[in-house]
């Protein structure tokens, strides 16, 4: 039974089966757009479980072999037929081996020289990392995925759980305090008019972060942003370096402090369709009615509290002009384990491909020591490297 679960044929067969059924699940999911229903099905998880068992058995079988690797090499060296003596048994030989990067062990007048010994653990590291990724994914099932839709300034202590299909306790209160749409600079076109005489200074074509001077006056106007939803242009008016105050221009109104205008007017404001740059929501987290945290949530920049990642996913404005926002909440306790195992997997691949375990033995014969290649010298490249080692040793 153990031989069956450690079989390479079983591993390849399971990987091929997973590839074939994954193609089918991608082309024709159980429900359009819901691929998770296929990949979370019991029979698909059964295949993954069998692959995990296969990897676990292979790993457990490989562990004692790796631990006893040096012992097995000494046994192989002792049983090997020695060729004609090529090297004198002296300290200089050991020095040349160490200079070539080999670590020397001695037993019963035999020398074992190894290089890249950690490379023998590469496969074990890869297998262990894959098992940890699977464990992390399974542990993630203890988390949840849910949503909250709320108006600003409204506290929410429940969320809708999509797996349970009902509202559940969140464990803390979440409140959206403010909502902002950040746009790329918006190009504006408006008329600049003398408020006293009605004389027009012509049309201005500027971006909403530009500045301009009013002809014939000491005034300079700095545009501070345009809200395309409220159709509100915010500006600041300066006289030289002195700030006179904000000047707001909207549909059917304008406001400059207590005055109707600063001696000039901006009218007929038109704009190009804006390009949305970022969505920002200022939120507060409360526990037992006490504020414990505040933060800013942007697209792809969630706020995390008690292991719950809070993403901004939707927004809307009702007929009264009140903003509402939507949050997606996810908790995945196995996420950190998956990331750690992914790093371990990359390390394992690096060990497999970059650290090749090589070993040679030197056993006593008449007149000196005979060199016996033990591990890592297969193929034409291995033979060439063995010849170079013999040259370094003076053989």
Residue pairs with C-beta under 8 A, 6 or more apart in sequence:
2 57
2 61
4 10
5 53
5 54
5 57
6 54
6 57
6 58
6 61
7 54
10 54
11 51
11 54
11 55
11 58
14 47
14 50
14 51
14 54
15 51
17 47
18 47
18 48
18 51
21 44
21 47
22 39
25 35
25 38
25 39
25 44
26 35
29 35
29 37
29 38
30 37
30 38
30 41
31 37
38 44
48 134
52 131
52 134
55 127
55 130
55 131
56 127
56 131
58 127
59 124
59 127
59 128
59 131
62 123
62 124
62 127
63 124
65 72
66 120
66 121
66 124
69 117
69 120
70 105
70 112
70 114
73 112
73 114
73 359
73 361
73 374
73 375
74 105
74 107
74 110
74 112
74 361
76 361
76 374
77 110
77 112
77 361
77 363
77 372
77 374
78 108
78 110
78 363
80 361
80 363
80 372
80 374
82 363
82 365
82 370
82 372
83 370
83 371
83 372
84 365
84 370
85 365
85 366
85 367
85 368
85 369
85 370
86 368
86 369
86 370
86 371
86 390
86 395
87 93
87 362
87 368
87 369
87 370
87 371
87 393
87 394
87 395
88 368
88 369
89 364
89 368
89 369
93 362
93 369
93 393
94 104
94 111
96 392
96 393
96 394
97 104
97 111
97 113
97 393
98 104
99 392
100 115
100 389
100 392
100 393
101 115
102 113
102 114
102 115
102 360
103 113
103 114
103 115
103 117
104 111
104 112
104 113
105 111
105 112
105 114
106 112
109 363
109 364
110 361
110 362
110 363
110 364
111 361
111 362
111 363
111 369
112 359
112 361
112 374
113 359
113 360
113 361
113 362
114 357
114 358
114 359
115 357
115 358
115 359
116 355
116 356
116 357
116 358
116 376
117 357
118 351
118 355
118 357
119 351
119 352
119 354
119 355
119 356
119 357
120 357
121 351
122 348
122 349
122 351
122 352
122 353
122 355
123 348
123 352
124 348
125 344
125 345
125 347
125 348
125 351
126 345
126 348
126 349
126 352
128 344
128 348
129 341
129 342
129 344
129 345
129 347
129 348
130 341
130 345
132 337
132 338
132 340
132 341
132 344
133 338
133 341
133 342
133 345
135 334
135 337
135 341
136 334
136 335
136 336
136 337
136 338
136 341
137 334
137 338
138 334
139 333
139 334
139 337
140 332
140 333
140 334
140 335
140 338
142 333
142 334
143 330
143 331
143 332
143 333
143 334
144 161
144 163
144 164
144 168
144 329
144 330
144 331
145 161
145 162
145 163
145 328
145 329
145 330
146 159
146 160
146 161
146 162
146 168
146 328
146 329
146 330
147 159
147 160
147 162
147 313
147 326
147 327
147 328
147 329
148 156
148 158
148 159
148 160
148 170
148 174
148 326
148 327
148 329
149 314
149 324
149 325
149 326
149 327
150 156
150 174
150 175
150 176
150 324
150 325
150 326
150 327
151 176
151 322
151 323
151 324
152 176
152 177
152 178
152 179
152 322
152 323
152 324
152 325
153 175
153 176
153 177
154 175
154 176
155 173
155 174
155 175
155 286
156 170
156 173
156 174
156 175
157 169
157 170
157 172
157 173
157 174
158 167
158 168
158 169
158 170
159 167
159 168
159 170
159 329
160 166
160 167
160 168
161 167
161 168
170 308
170 329
171 306
171 308
172 285
172 286
172 287
172 292
172 305
172 306
173 285
173 286
173 287
173 289
174 283
174 284
174 285
174 286
174 310
174 327
175 283
175 284
175 285
175 286
176 281
176 282
176 283
176 325
176 327
177 282
177 283
177 284
177 294
178 281
178 282
179 279
179 280
179 281
179 282
179 315
179 323
179 325
180 279
180 280
180 281
181 229
181 276
181 278
181 279
181 280
181 315
182 276
182 277
182 278
182 279
182 280
183 226
183 228
183 274
183 275
183 276
183 277
184 274
184 275
184 276
184 277
185 207
185 208
185 209
186 207
186 208
186 226
186 228
186 271
186 272
186 274
187 205
187 206
187 207
187 208
187 271
187 272
188 204
188 205
188 206
188 207
188 208
188 223
188 226
188 233
188 269
188 270
188 271
189 203
189 204
189 205
189 269
189 270
189 271
190 203
190 204
190 233
190 249
190 266
190 267
190 268
190 269
190 270
191 200
191 201
191 202
191 203
191 204
191 266
191 267
191 268
192 200
192 201
192 202
192 203
192 204
192 212
192 214
192 264
192 265
192 266
193 199
193 200
193 201
193 264
193 265
193 266
193 267
194 200
194 201
194 263
194 264
195 260
195 261
195 262
195 263
195 264
195 265
196 263
201 214
201 215
201 264
204 212
204 266
206 212
206 223
207 223
208 223
208 224
208 225
208 226
208 233
209 223
209 224
209 225
210 223
211 220
211 221
211 222
211 223
212 220
212 221
213 219
213 220
213 221
214 220
214 221
214 263
214 264
217 263
217 264
218 239
218 240
219 237
219 238
219 239
219 244
219 262
219 263
219 264
220 237
220 238
220 239
220 240
221 235
221 236
221 237
221 238
221 247
221 266
222 235
222 236
222 237
222 238
223 233
223 234
223 235
224 234
224 235
224 236
224 246
225 233
225 234
226 232
226 233
226 234
226 269
226 271
226 274
227 233
227 234
228 271
228 274
229 317
230 250
230 321
231 250
231 251
231 269
232 248
232 249
232 250
233 248
233 249
233 250
233 266
233 269
234 246
234 248
235 246
235 247
235 248
235 249
235 266
236 243
236 245
236 246
236 247
237 243
237 244
237 245
237 246
237 247
237 256
237 262
238 244
244 257
244 262
245 256
245 257
245 262
246 256
246 257
247 254
247 255
247 256
247 261
247 262
247 266
248 254
248 255
248 256
249 266
249 267
249 269
254 260
254 261
254 265
254 266
256 262
278 298
278 299
279 298
279 299
279 312
279 315
280 296
280 297
280 298
280 312
281 296
281 297
281 298
281 312
281 325
282 294
282 295
282 296
282 297
283 294
283 295
283 296
283 297
283 303
283 310
284 291
284 293
284 294
285 291
285 292
285 293
285 294
285 295
285 303
285 305
286 292
293 303
293 305
295 303
296 303
297 303
297 310
297 311
297 312
297 327
298 312
299 311
299 312
300 311
302 309
302 310
302 311
302 312
303 309
303 310
304 310
307 331
307 333
308 329
308 330
308 331
309 329
309 330
309 331
309 332
310 327
310 328
310 329
311 327
311 328
311 329
311 330
312 325
312 326
312 327
313 326
313 327
313 328
314 325
314 326
315 323
315 324
315 325
315 326
316 323
316 324
316 325
316 326
317 323
317 324
318 324
356 376
357 375
357 376
358 375
358 376
358 377
358 385
359 374
359 375
359 376
360 371
360 372
360 373
360 374
360 377
360 386
360 389
361 371
361 372
361 374
362 369
362 370
362 371
362 372
363 369
363 370
363 372
364 370
371 390
371 393
371 395
373 386
376 382
377 383
377 385
377 386
